[in-house]
Amino acid sequence: MPSTILGLPLHPLVVHAVVVLVPLAALLLAASAVSPRFRRWALYATPTAAVVGLVLVPIATSSGENLERNVQSTPTLQEHTELGDTLLPFMIVLTVLALAVFVLERRRTVMVSDGPGAARAGARSDAPGRLDSPVLVRAVAVLALVASLATLVQVVRIGHSGANAVWKGTSQSASGSGE
């Protein structure tokens, strides 16, 4: 994997995509868990954002490790590196739950046939099944909410530690500038 693109370190470029897509996936999943109307609206967007975010996390981690070899190590950089390594498990859980919500919703909106030539796309299925269990749907919704919140918190922690690693001690206060 290249460590730079057009002379810029790859890590900050990939991280910006992660910082957008991972929280987006978490927010889409949380909203889908609590709102059937939103779930139908974001049916494809939620798992897509989660899968793309999941793919980008290891790229961000790997590019960060490449960048780490080329910069001076500090305690804040070490903290950021250690926290960055924790995001992948969060994203795996989030993606699995996004796919579960997708499957459950698709299962609920399967084509229903009321007779010859009377199939309707998007109609609710009255056929009982284990995937339609209200207990399962609620359990997935609760897990999706918890996973979304935990992932959002972890992204903020990782981003904050990364910002500290890069910017801590580099800014000057307005009163310290002498003007």
DAMO-V551988 format. One record per backbone hydrogen bond with DSSP energy under -0.5 kcal/mol. NH is the residue of the N-H (numbers start at 1). CO is the residue of the C=O. If there is no record, write none. Layout:
BEGIN
nh=NH co=CO
nh=NH co=CO
END
This chain:
BEGIN
nh=5 co=8
nh=8 co=5
nh=10 co=3
nh=13 co=9
nh=14 co=10
nh=15 co=11
nh=16 co=12
nh=17 co=13
nh=18 co=14
nh=19 co=15
nh=20 co=16
nh=21 co=17
nh=22 co=18
nh=23 co=18
nh=24 co=20
nh=25 co=21
nh=26 co=22
nh=27 co=23
nh=28 co=24
nh=29 co=25
nh=30 co=26
nh=31 co=27
nh=32 co=28
nh=33 co=29
nh=34 co=30
nh=35 co=31
nh=39 co=35
nh=40 co=36
nh=41 co=37
nh=42 co=38
nh=43 co=40
nh=46 co=42
nh=47 co=43
nh=48 co=44
nh=49 co=45
nh=50 co=46
nh=51 co=47
nh=52 co=48
nh=53 co=49
nh=54 co=50
nh=55 co=51
nh=56 co=52
nh=57 co=53
nh=58 co=54
nh=59 co=55
nh=60 co=56
nh=61 co=57
nh=62 co=58
nh=63 co=59
nh=64 co=60
nh=65 co=61
nh=66 co=62
nh=67 co=63
nh=68 co=64
nh=69 co=65
nh=70 co=67
nh=71 co=68
nh=78 co=74
nh=79 co=75
nh=80 co=76
nh=81 co=77
nh=82 co=78
nh=83 co=79
nh=84 co=80
nh=85 co=81
nh=86 co=83
nh=87 co=84
nh=90 co=86
nh=91 co=87
nh=92 co=88
nh=93 co=89
nh=94 co=90
nh=95 co=91
nh=96 co=92
nh=97 co=93
nh=98 co=94
nh=99 co=95
nh=100 co=96
nh=101 co=97
nh=102 co=98
nh=103 co=99
nh=104 co=100
nh=105 co=101
nh=106 co=102
nh=107 co=103
nh=108 co=104
nh=109 co=105
nh=110 co=107
nh=112 co=120
nh=114 co=112
nh=114 co=118
nh=118 co=115
nh=120 co=112
nh=122 co=109
nh=123 co=120
nh=125 co=108
nh=132 co=129
nh=133 co=130
nh=137 co=133
nh=138 co=134
nh=139 co=135
nh=140 co=136
nh=141 co=137
nh=142 co=138
nh=143 co=139
nh=144 co=140
nh=145 co=141
nh=146 co=142
nh=147 co=143
nh=148 co=144
nh=149 co=145
nh=150 co=146
nh=151 co=147
nh=152 co=148
nh=153 co=149
nh=154 co=150
nh=155 co=151
nh=156 co=152
nh=157 co=153
nh=158 co=154
nh=159 co=155
nh=160 co=156
nh=161 co=157
nh=162 co=158
nh=163 co=159
nh=164 co=160
nh=165 co=161
nh=166 co=162
nh=167 co=163
nh=168 co=164
nh=170 co=167
nh=171 co=167
nh=177 co=173
nh=177 co=174
nh=178 co=175
END
